[in-house]
Amino acid sequence: MPTDKTYLNYIAEQLSALPDVSIRPMMGEYILYFGGKIVGGLYDDRFLVKPTPAALRMMPDAPREIPYPGAKEMLLVEETDDRAFFCALLCAMDADLPAPKKRK
């Protein structure tokens, strides 16, 4: 079941305080970028993030879920109502992720 537009809009609103956040459609779901870096995505009405060291520190008990068959495990963000936590999570993850590759 693809992610519902209502859930997409809700997550986008929760992250609206952060600069440089974008959500792009990809293969029927949505990929979340922060500062040009992929931090996670929306899959079947679930907000999943990469299991970076910062994400694991901030959500040590987060369930690990697979976004789609054949993909690596990601962390389920259950605190979707806590806007401050959302923003802090993405900011903390930023240092753990590689810089985006430049397009040729």
Order of alpha helices (4+ residues) and beta strands (2+ residues): alpha-beta-beta-beta-beta-alpha-beta-beta-alpha
